[in-house]
């Protein structure tokens, strides 16, 4: 009788332990879904294209840009220019802290890809470090309009 009682208690403990493990696994799954959704939203917010009207989009880049973010910028730009049928794209680089050669090459490639979609590309706010990087890369920027700042770009559009 004592052995049966012990066996029942052992089974009950195992069932309880399994239920707790299942509940913990479900909590972790829900937490991961939430983290993934937040990560996706953060990515959307870090690469916004802002419609300015008259077929013009503005992409203000802020913070540091690594290769992953630069690749996301490329995808976002192409999708937004295509879906919004933009004729002009202004990329504002004044908020970027550090730009390495590979990232700058991706951004220039993004500008060229946008040109292939038929939109005119304007770069504004290029800092000294980024300008130095562009010169070192010896990239052809002849099809990209460049202004010192956003104000100058808007004045030129009038």
PyMOL commands that set and color helices and strands:
alter all, ss='L'
color gray80, all
select helices_A, chain A and resi 2-46+67-83+101-116+128-137+150-157
alter helices_A, ss='H'
color red, helices_A
select strands_A, chain A and resi 49-53+56-63+88-96+120-124+144-147
alter strands_A, ss='S'
color yellow, strands_A
deselect
rebuild
show_as cartoon
